[in-house]
Amino acid sequence: MKKLVRFIDRMNTGVARCTFWLMLVMVFIGTYNAIGRKLGQHFGWSITSNALLEMQWYLFSIIFLFVAAYNLRNDAHVRVDILYDRLSPKKRAWINLLGALCFLMPLAAVCFWTSLDFVGDSWADREISSDPGGLLRYPLKTVIPVAFVLLMLQGLSEILKSIAIIRDQPMDGPEEAA
């Protein structure tokens, strides 16, 4: 069980680390687009494009989707901490376990399942942006089900960690640190 948890945690950490580099690319593209738009307005030339604007949106979408599992792994997701922080580790583990089983896993499974037709149709049509000079959309849409698989795997890891805490066998050694 510990090996599976470590594998999932490391995999999602690796995906997130690769994804963080996309943030740098997105910032450079966004900066270029903003400066290019202002220079273009001032001098009357066009040095930006719809493709660059869409690339910026696509990168943001990829980043958002791929770091969801990493955020879950590092407990960085949104939580209302009115009582949670005051509870014992075992009670928190019960809340995490029930939340994952009742909400996270079913929602991620439904999102994965419903995205398959959406992505399949996009690939069948070889969908592209309707904007002039726009980008291909079907490769980007493929990220959706992949991201939900990563989220479900991380949910499984968190479920196993919660069960271990409930059984007084926590898995928080140095290998599991973020």
QUISUL-V445800 format. One record per residue. N is the residue number from 0. OMEGA is omega in whole degrees, 0 to 359 (none if undefined). D_CENTER is the distance of its C-alpha to the mean C-alpha in Angstrom with 1 decimal. Layout:
n=N omega=OMEGA d_center=D_CENTER
n=N omega=OMEGA d_center=D_CENTER
//
This chain:
n=0 omega=180 d_center=24.1
n=1 omega=180 d_center=23.4
n=2 omega=179 d_center=22.8
n=3 omega=179 d_center=20.1
n=4 omega=179 d_center=18.3
n=5 omega=180 d_center=18.7
n=6 omega=181 d_center=17.5
n=7 omega=181 d_center=14.2
n=8 omega=180 d_center=13.7
n=9 omega=180 d_center=14.8
n=10 omega=181 d_center=12.8
n=11 omega=174 d_center=9.4
n=12 omega=178 d_center=11.1
n=13 omega=177 d_center=12.3
n=14 omega=181 d_center=9.2
n=15 omega=179 d_center=8.0
n=16 omega=176 d_center=11.6
n=17 omega=181 d_center=11.9
n=18 omega=180 d_center=9.0
n=19 omega=177 d_center=11.0
n=20 omega=177 d_center=13.9
n=21 omega=177 d_center=12.6
n=22 omega=179 d_center=12.8
n=23 omega=178 d_center=16.4
n=24 omega=181 d_center=17.0
n=25 omega=180 d_center=15.6
n=26 omega=178 d_center=18.0
n=27 omega=179 d_center=20.8
n=28 omega=178 d_center=20.5
n=29 omega=178 d_center=20.4
n=30 omega=178 d_center=23.3
n=31 omega=180 d_center=25.2
n=32 omega=181 d_center=24.7
n=33 omega=180 d_center=26.0
n=34 omega=180 d_center=28.9
n=35 omega=180 d_center=29.7
n=36 omega=180 d_center=29.9
n=37 omega=178 d_center=32.2
n=38 omega=179 d_center=34.4
n=39 omega=178 d_center=34.5
n=40 omega=183 d_center=35.8
n=41 omega=185 d_center=38.3
n=42 omega=178 d_center=39.7
n=43 omega=176 d_center=39.2
n=44 omega=179 d_center=37.1
n=45 omega=180 d_center=33.7
n=46 omega=173 d_center=31.5
n=47 omega=181 d_center=28.1
n=48 omega=175 d_center=26.9
n=49 omega=180 d_center=24.7
n=50 omega=179 d_center=22.9
n=51 omega=177 d_center=21.9
n=52 omega=179 d_center=20.9
n=53 omega=178 d_center=18.7
n=54 omega=178 d_center=17.3
n=55 omega=178 d_center=16.2
n=56 omega=181 d_center=14.5
n=57 omega=180 d_center=12.9
n=58 omega=177 d_center=11.6
n=59 omega=179 d_center=10.2
n=60 omega=179 d_center=8.5
n=61 omega=180 d_center=7.1
n=62 omega=181 d_center=6.1
n=63 omega=183 d_center=4.7
n=64 omega=186 d_center=2.8
n=65 omega=178 d_center=2.8
n=66 omega=179 d_center=3.3
n=67 omega=180 d_center=3.3
n=68 omega=178 d_center=5.6
n=69 omega=178 d_center=7.2
n=70 omega=176 d_center=7.9
n=71 omega=180 d_center=9.4
n=72 omega=183 d_center=11.3
n=73 omega=178 d_center=12.7
n=74 omega=182 d_center=13.5
n=75 omega=179 d_center=12.0
n=76 omega=182 d_center=11.0
n=77 omega=179 d_center=13.8
n=78 omega=174 d_center=16.9
n=79 omega=188 d_center=20.5
n=80 omega=180 d_center=22.4
n=81 omega=181 d_center=25.9
n=82 omega=189 d_center=27.0
n=83 omega=183 d_center=24.2
n=84 omega=182 d_center=25.0
n=85 omega=183 d_center=28.6
n=86 omega=176 d_center=28.2
n=87 omega=178 d_center=29.0
n=88 omega=180 d_center=26.4
n=89 omega=179 d_center=27.6
n=90 omega=176 d_center=27.2
n=91 omega=179 d_center=23.7
n=92 omega=177 d_center=22.9
n=93 omega=179 d_center=24.5
n=94 omega=180 d_center=22.5
n=95 omega=180 d_center=19.2
n=96 omega=180 d_center=20.6
n=97 omega=177 d_center=21.8
n=98 omega=180 d_center=18.6
n=99 omega=182 d_center=16.5
n=100 omega=185 d_center=19.3
n=101 omega=186 d_center=20.2
n=102 omega=186 d_center=17.1
n=103 omega=185 d_center=13.7
n=104 omega=178 d_center=14.8
n=105 omega=180 d_center=16.9
n=106 omega=179 d_center=14.4
n=107 omega=179 d_center=11.7
n=108 omega=178 d_center=14.7
n=109 omega=179 d_center=16.1
n=110 omega=177 d_center=13.0
n=111 omega=184 d_center=12.9
n=112 omega=182 d_center=16.7
n=113 omega=179 d_center=17.2
n=114 omega=185 d_center=14.9
n=115 omega=177 d_center=17.1
n=116 omega=179 d_center=20.1
n=117 omega=180 d_center=18.3
n=118 omega=180 d_center=17.0
n=119 omega=178 d_center=20.4
n=120 omega=180 d_center=22.4
n=121 omega=178 d_center=20.6
n=122 omega=181 d_center=21.5
n=123 omega=180 d_center=25.0
n=124 omega=187 d_center=25.7
n=125 omega=188 d_center=24.1
n=126 omega=174 d_center=22.7
n=127 omega=178 d_center=23.0
n=128 omega=177 d_center=22.7
n=129 omega=178 d_center=25.8
n=130 omega=178 d_center=26.2
n=131 omega=181 d_center=28.8
n=132 omega=182 d_center=27.4
n=133 omega=186 d_center=23.9
n=134 omega=174 d_center=21.4
n=135 omega=180 d_center=20.6
n=136 omega=187 d_center=18.1
n=137 omega=177 d_center=17.9
n=138 omega=179 d_center=16.0
n=139 omega=182 d_center=13.2
n=140 omega=178 d_center=13.3
n=141 omega=180 d_center=13.0
n=142 omega=185 d_center=9.3
n=143 omega=180 d_center=9.0
n=144 omega=178 d_center=10.7
n=145 omega=180 d_center=9.5
n=146 omega=180 d_center=5.8
n=147 omega=173 d_center=8.0
n=148 omega=178 d_center=10.2
n=149 omega=179 d_center=8.1
n=150 omega=178 d_center=7.5
n=151 omega=177 d_center=11.2
n=152 omega=178 d_center=12.3
n=153 omega=175 d_center=11.0
n=154 omega=177 d_center=12.7
n=155 omega=178 d_center=15.7
n=156 omega=180 d_center=15.8
n=157 omega=176 d_center=15.8
n=158 omega=180 d_center=18.5
n=159 omega=177 d_center=20.5
n=160 omega=179 d_center=20.4
n=161 omega=178 d_center=21.6
n=162 omega=179 d_center=24.3
n=163 omega=178 d_center=25.4
n=164 omega=179 d_center=25.8
n=165 omega=179 d_center=27.7
n=166 omega=182 d_center=30.0
n=167 omega=177 d_center=30.6
n=168 omega=185 d_center=29.0
n=169 omega=182 d_center=25.9
n=170 omega=183 d_center=23.8
n=171 omega=172 d_center=23.2
n=172 omega=181 d_center=25.0
n=173 omega=180 d_center=24.4
n=174 omega=184 d_center=22.4
n=175 omega=181 d_center=19.6
n=176 omega=183 d_center=19.4
n=177 omega=none d_center=16.3
//
